[in-house]
Amino acid sequence: MTILNDTGCPVVITAKALDEIREIIRLKRIPMEQYGLRIGTKGGGCAGATFLLGFDTAKSTDQTYQVEEIPVYIEKKHLMYVIGLELDYEKSEEESGFIFNSPTT
């Protein structure tokens, strides 16, 4: 598995995930001059946090990274929750989608 994280981005994005992100950008004609890939969290408490992924515009509270040609936005308050995560893409006969893998300790 090829991992792309040579830019200091706290989330490791695999080659499969990056290929799928590029395909979504192409199919949905997302103007990347205005948008970037947002990675974040929501929730917390007993159930834990849920990780978020989508396209969004930059906010003043974001930390911005460039992974290949894709701008990646992470709110500064979410950084401590996403450091070390791996974003991957899995496809099977039953389902396909992005997954976040936590680092093993």
Number of C-alpha atoms within 10 A of each C-alpha: 7 8 15 16 16 10 11 10 19 17 22 23 20 17 16 18 21 20 12 16 18 14 12 12 18 11 9 8 9 15 10 15 9 11 18 23 23 19 20 20 18 10 10 9 6 6 7 10 13 11 16 11 14 12 18 16 15 19 11 8 11 17 16 19 18 16 19 12 10 17 19 23 25 23 17 13 12 16 17 9 13 18 14 16 18 20 21 20 19 12 10 7 5 5 7 10 11 15 15 18 13 12 9 6 3
